[in-house]
Amino acid sequence: MTRWWCALVFVAVSTGLSAQEIRRPRLAAKADTNDWEAYYEFGVQNLQRFPSRAYDAFHWAARLAPWSGDPLYAQWVAFHLRDVPRFARYLDDDQKVLAARDVRAADSTVSRAFLRNPFVHRGMEMALYDALPGRWRGDALTRAWLAYANQKFDKANELFGKAISQKPDQFYRFRHIRAVLFVMYKQYDSALTEVQALLAKAREAERSEAALVREYESKAFYEFAIGQLEAARGNPRAAREAFERALIEDLAYGPAHVALGALSEAAGQREAALASYAQAVDLSPGDAVYRYRYAVALLKANRPRDALDQLDQAIALEPYYAESYVFKGGAHETLGQADSARVAYRAYLDRAARNGQNRSLATRRLAALEGSSPNQ
């Protein structure tokens, strides 16, 4: 069978569709409406003046590029910019605000952003603090945000650290931003120290019956982040142990199953990898990322029929993600289903950005299939 997938670029994908469909913003005439960055840039341009418009744009950026945490994080920022007074109460851990349905949905959005990349850049959050009433003060936290917004990352990290030391109970959440900054400079040991401190705080909060822990502050999340840092440090055994601890905290924690699958693949343990991906799908059947990753692993294992089943369901969950279609085309081609392969490749080309990573390959394969078709 043709190893068609060897030339393809594998891209991780995740999804989080809202219950209510959001209309696509109208972009400039020359914009590539299949390019997530076009919507992301549109959102950035409209963020402060028209946050609802920006929210819609970031939503579509996330659907077109579900492998990226950036548009999801931006969507969370735009959500809170629509009601700045409530965001101020959110920062104060107002229990009524934290328990509100739309706020919890927004927390789920930012949680997905951190799951795709626990260390996603958080500079856009500055827009929220800038919108709060009052003047900028000269305290360490304010100066930290200003330094961050001006890309003076070393200074920002120093000032965030100073602010935390001054008010450790109030400002402990900013340890996550320090971890993000450490990761930018590949200072994984220092980032690990910050995440371990956040994990300790999560354990402390769990012991408090009055505490309402945000979804992206769970022990499972911090163990997952530790696993990612250990992997970056070149310690796959420690990474595996951290991902397993995340599953002890929450057996249904899909990203840990997927991460374990990736570690098993890297170690040449194909069956273990397939088992991890399958478990992620079983536990979260409505998540396109797990089905997509499972399908890629099945294709590598020369199981195209099983891969097709997963790809079809991933497409049903997120029909705007182009990469699923090019893999679907390759799977059909491997099975000798030329007509279905042509349909899938055309669907990919209809949805892929002009600079899509697999556009040239899909174009070549489609041309070859059309050239060999008895109807051509």
C-alpha positions, 0 to 999 in steps of 0.5 A, a space after each residue: 500500500 502507498 505510504 501517502 501520509 509520509 509526506 504530510 504535515 501532522 498538525 494537532 487539532 482540538 475543538 470547542 464549538 459553541 452551542 449557538 452558531 456565530 456568523 463570520 465577520 466580513 474581511 477585506 476583499 483580498 483577505 484569505 477567508 480560509 486563513 485563521 490569521 486573517 480573522 485573528 488580525 481582524 479581531 486584534 484590530 477591533 478588540 478594544 473598540 468593538 470587543 463583540 466583533 473581535 469575539 466573533 473573529 477569534 471564534 472563527 480563527 479557532 475553528 479554522 486553526 483548532 490546533 492553536 491556543 492563541 485565538 481561544 485565549 483571545 476569545 476569552 479576553 474579548 468576552 471579558 472586555 464586553 463587561 469590564 465591571 464584571 471582569 473586575 469582580 471576576 478578578 476579586 473571585 466574586 463567587 456569583 460571577 465565577 458561577 455564572 453560566 457564560 463566565 464558566 463557558 468562557 473559563 472553559 474556552 481559556 482552559 482549552 487554550 491552555 490545554 493546547 499550549 499550557 504556556 500560551 502567550 498572555 500579552 493580550 490580557 493587558 487590554 483587560 487591565 487597561 480597560 479597568 477604571 482608574 489610573 495606572 499606578 506605580 506598583 510592581 504589578 502595574 509596571 510588570 504588565 506595562 513591561 509585558 505589553 512593551 515586550 520587555 519580558 525579562 523586566 516583566 518577569 522580574 516585576 511579576 516576581 516582586 509583586 507575588 512576593 509582596 502579596 503571595 495570596 492575592 497574586 499567586 495566579 501570576 506565577 503562570 505568567 512567569 512560567 510562560 515567560 520562562 518557557 519563552 527563554 527555554 528556562 524550563 527549570 524555573 518554569 517548573 518551579 512556578 507550576 509546582 507552586 501553582 499545583 501546591 496552591 490548587 491542593 490547598 484550595 481543594 481543602 477549602 470547601 468555600 473555594 471555587 476553583 477555575 477549570 484551568 487551575 485544576 491539579 490535573 491541568 498543573 500536572 499536565 503542564 509539568 509533564 509538558 515541561 519535563 518533556 521539553 527538558 528531555 525527561 520522557 520518564 518524568 513527563 510520563 509520570 506527570 501525565 499519569 498523575 494528571 489521570 489520577 486526579 482526573 481519569 477523563 483528562 483527555 490531553 494527558 491520554 493524548 500526551 501519553 500516546 505521543 510519548 509512546 509513539 516516540 518510543 516506538 510503542 505503537 500499540 500503547 500509543 493506539 490504546 492511549 488515543 482510543 481511551 481519549 476518544 472513548 472518554 471524550 467522544 465529542 472532541 475532534 482533537 482526540 479523533 484526529 490524533 487517533 486517526 493519524 496514529 491508525 494511518 501510521 499503523 496501516 489501518 486506513 479503514 479505522 482511520 476513516 471512521 475517526 476522520 469522518 467523525 472528526 469532520 462532523 465535529 469540526 467541518 472547517 478544519 482542512 487537514 482532516 480532509 487531506 488525511 481522509 483523501 489519503 486513506 481513501 487512496 490507500 484503499 483504492 477508493 479513487 472517487 472518494 479520494 478525489 472528493 476529499 482532496 477537493 474538500 481540502 483545497 476548498 478549505 485550506 488557506 492559500 499557504 496551506 501546508 499540504 496544499 501542493 501535495 493535495 493538488 498533485 494527488 488530485 491531478 494524478 487521480 483525475 488523470 487516471 480516471 476513466 471519466 477524465 
